[in-house]
Amino acid sequence: MHIHRVTVELLDYVFFATTERGKVHETGAFLHNYALTYALGLGQGETYTYTSLVQRPHYEEELTPLNGILYLTPAAPLKAQYRVIQWNSTGESFVLSRGQSVGYPDWGFARMLRPGSRFRFYLLIFDPERLPPAPALRGLLAGRPVRIRLGKFPAKARLWAEPAREVRERTGDFLCEAMLNWWDLEADPVVCDIVVAGRPTLLLTRARFEREPCYEAHFEPEGTVVLPARMRFLARMSEQSRKRAR
């Protein structure tokens, strides 16, 4: 069992519409673990392609093959800074239908994450021998900084990882300070904070568990994190599928 603490530094403006209020589209202060998984080139399955003409996710087909091999948590902000940018554009159609306004722009505001913002997530490796041949993942595990693209307008980000000095497995009560994905937990926390509008799934912070197995990872020069041991991609969806099959 290996756990790595991964830092993400944005090198460009990152935008994804977490909430939309009229003409204002806002980006949340988090990086979802499903988005990070695809950005690292870890999506698997026949439906995973670089270009998708149908805007329909296939999380279960593309992410669950990673269960038992690796898992990564959502990235919580270490330093999130924003800038509001206005867009003002017109359509590129060559033919105007009758009654269509000429030159009327489409406009709005986007609240984007600024370059220099930093986030942190945790990468859990269960079976190193079966890791997918993703160059970004291999570079991280080799101790090299890697670059990926994130957001609706693929923006560059830099990642680097720190391996845990020691990982202990135990069962008991604990508080998890890392951001978690509720859909990936096999057990509910006793109490937690909910990240507002954490699309596409519910995200949690400061989750407290009782009598649950966990991993306690110690990092150099300092820092300890406790993570639930029973985490895997779409754990709750798999449970629902089994219930429907019965």
PyMOL commands that set and color helices and strands:
alter all, ss='L'
color gray80, all
select helices_A, chain A and resi 33-39+59-66+128-130+135-141+182-184+235-245
alter helices_A, ss='H'
color red, helices_A
select strands_A, chain A and resi 2-10+19-21+24-26+70-72+76-79+82-89+106-113+118-125+146-150+155-163+166-176+180-181+191-195+203-218+224-228
alter strands_A, ss='S'
color yellow, strands_A
deselect
rebuild
show_as cartoon
